[in-house]
Amino acid sequence: VRKPVRIVLVSSGYLPQVGGLERVTHELASAWKEAGHEVRVITNRSVRSLAPYEKIDGIPVWRYFFVWEFPELRLVSIFKFLIHCLYLPYILWSLWNALDPRKTDVVNVHYVGAPAWWAVLVAKRRLLPVVVTLHGSDLLTEPKRSRLKRIMLRKVLGAADGVSTVSRFMLKKLEELIPELRGKGTVIWNGFNPSEFKTVQKAEAERPYGLCVSRLSHQKGHVLLLKAFEALGPDPGFDLVILGNGPMLKILEEESK
């Protein structure tokens, strides 16, 4: 009989927030739990109204205000940053207790964002194995925004005992960015439940169309997608349909006019 594994899943986002990362990590945690493993979740409390602790589908979820980068030069941003810094000793103490080797076998970090650096830092001090999963913008977009994020990405991946990506393209980009990881990464594709699509009706359309379904956020690159579509000419022979919601909705509506 295979012994159950005690897993701490660390993610930049988790339910009830809406997004691809949140959905994937919840499905993964639920599948592990169903398989008989013990799963606990540590995530970022990016929305203040979310509870610092709750159980979602029987899985314990802890949320903390993680310090990640220097704030924009605005009074509110600086104030929030200072408050989060004051919370840092408590957060580190909480992580130290949560990542107790007596009740943890492995730490799985999803998306190199706010919680990743601190979780990996504590996990390695606790001599726990760490597996990091890259999801997209944490590798392809965020490191380009600041030198600090590039350093953090390298530190987190350098400390990992294993690294996985969600596509071969991302694995290639990872090896280009950090050549010392060449041959050490693994591709694990995100799956889906086909039963959820059994009742989906075929969309009637007069012309062929390309469909993009995602959360409408800056990291997804929808503006670049629109520019690429426009570059095909006034009539490429098909339409482009973008389906989703998020902070970029109004901007994309203006760009597509």
N, C-alpha and C positions, 0 to 999 in steps of 0.2 A: 504494500500500500504506500503510495507516494505521500510524503509528509507535507502538510499545508505550509505555504510560505507566508511569512508576515511581511506585508508590503506597505511602505509609506509612499503614497503618490503625491508628488509636489507639482502643482500646476499654477500657471499665472491666471487661469480662469477656471471656474467650475459652476455647475448649476446653483441657483436658478438663473444665472446670467445666460444670455443667448449668444451662441457663436459656435463655430466649428470646433475650436479647441475644447470648449465647455462640453459639447456633445460627445466628442471622442473620448475625453478622459472619464466622463461619467459612464459611458458604455463599457469602457475597459475595466473600470473599477467594479461595475456590476457583474461583468463576466468573470472576473477573478473571484468575487464573492460567491457567485453561483458554483464555481468550480471547487469551492471549499477553502479558499485562501482567506487570510485575515487582511483586510484593507482599511487603511486610514488615509484621509486626505488633508493636506495642508495647502492653502491657497491664499491669494492676495485679497484683502478686503478693500477692493477698489471702489465699492459703493458703500458709503457709511451706514445706510439703512439695513444692510445685510447683517445677520447675527454673527457674533464672533465664534459661536459654536452651534451646530445643529446636526441632526442625523437626516440624511437624504437616502431614501430606499434602504435604510438600515446601515448605511455607511457613515461613520463619524467624519465630520468636516470641520476643521479649524480654519479661521481666517484671521490674518494679521495685516497691519499697516507696515509693509516692508519699505525700507529706504533703498532707492535704486539709483537715482541720478540727481545732479544738481538742478534746482528748479529754474523756471523762467524768471526773469527779473520783474516779477509782479508781486505786490504785497501779499495777496492771498496765497500764491504759490510758495513764497518764501516762508510764510507762517506755517503752512501745512508741512513743509519740509522740516522745519525746526521741531514741530510737534512729533513727527515721525521719528526724528533723531532721539527725542526724549524717551520714546517707547522702545528704542532699540535694545537696551539691556534686558527689558522684560521679554522681548521677542526672542532674543538669543537664549535666555534661560528657558523659555517655553520649548524652543527647538531642541535644546540639550535634553530635556526630559522626554520629549516626543520621540526622539531618535535614540532611545535607550537600546543598546545592543541586546539586552535581555528580552526585549519584546519586538525587535525589528531584525529582519533578515536582509532586506534590500531596500534602497531608496531609488525610486524612479521619478526623474525630473522631466516634466513636459513643458517645453518652451523655455528658452533662456531669457527670462524676464525678471521681474522684481524679486520673487522668492528664491530663484535658482541659486544665486551667489551665496546667500546666507545658509540655505539648506545644505549645499555642497560643502561649504566651509565647516559646518558643525558635523556633518556626516563623516567627513574624513578625519576629524578629531576623534570621532567615536569609532573609527576603524570599520565603518560600514561600507559595503560595496555600493557604488552609485552607477546607474544607467541613465544617460541623458537622451531624450528624444527631441529632435529638432522638427519644427512644424512648418516653417516657411519664412515669415518676416523676421523671426529671431536670428536667422542666418543671412537672408538675402537683402533685408531693408534696414533694420535697426542698427547694425554695426557701422553703416555708412553715415549715420547721423552724428556720431560723436566718437572721439578717441576712447573715452571711458567705456562705452559699450563694446568697442572692439576688444579692449583689454579684458573686460569681464567675460566676454564670450570665450576668449582663449583660455582664461583661467579655469572657467567652469568645465570646458571640454578637456583641458589638460589634466584635470583632477578625476575625470570620469573613468570608471573601469570598463565601460562600454558605451558606444554612441550609435544611435539609430536615426534614420531619416525616413520621411514618408514618400520619397520618390528617388529614382536613380539620378534625376537632374540635380536634386538637392545634395545627394551624396557626392556627385561630381564637383559641385560648387564648394562643398565642405573641404574636399581634398585639395582644391585650388587655393582656398583661403588658408588652410592649415596643412601643409604638405606632410608634416610629421604624423598625421592621422591617416595617411594613405594606406588602404588595406585593412584598417581597423574598424571602419564603419559598416553598418548593416542597414539594408532597406527593409522596412516593415510597412506595407501599405495599410492605409486606413480602410477598414471594411464597411459594409452596410448590411442592413437586414432587408433582404429582398421582399419579405412579406409586407413591409410597409408600403410597397409600391404596387401591390396587387389591385388596389382600388383606384389608382391614378388613371384618369381618362386621357385619351389622346387629344392633344390640342389641335384644333382646326386652324389652318393658316393658308393664306393665298399664295405665299412665297416660302421658300426654304428659309430657315433662320438658325443662327447660332445662339445658344442659350448659356448664360453665365448665372449660376445660382450661388450666392455667398452673402456674408455680412458686408454691408457697405461701409467699409472703413478705409482709411488712407493706406494702410499696409497692403491691402489687396491689389492695388494698382489699377483700379477701374478707369481712372483718367487716361492712363497709358493705353488701356484696351480701346477706349473710344478714339484716341488719336490714331492707333493702328488701323482701326476700322475705317476712319476717314481717309487714311492714306491709300486705301484700296480704290478710291475714286468715287464719283457721284452715285454709281450704281454697280456694286460688286456682284449683283445677282442674288443676294440673300440679305436678310435683315439681321440685326443684332438685338437680342432681348436680354436685359439685365434684370434679374429678379432678386429682391432682398430688401433689407431695411438696415438703418444704421446712421451714423453721424454724417456720412457723405451723400445722403439721399438728395438733399436740395441742390448740392453742388453738381451732382451728376445730372439732375433734371435740367439745370441751366446749361451744362456742357453739351447735352444731347439735342438741344433745340436747333 
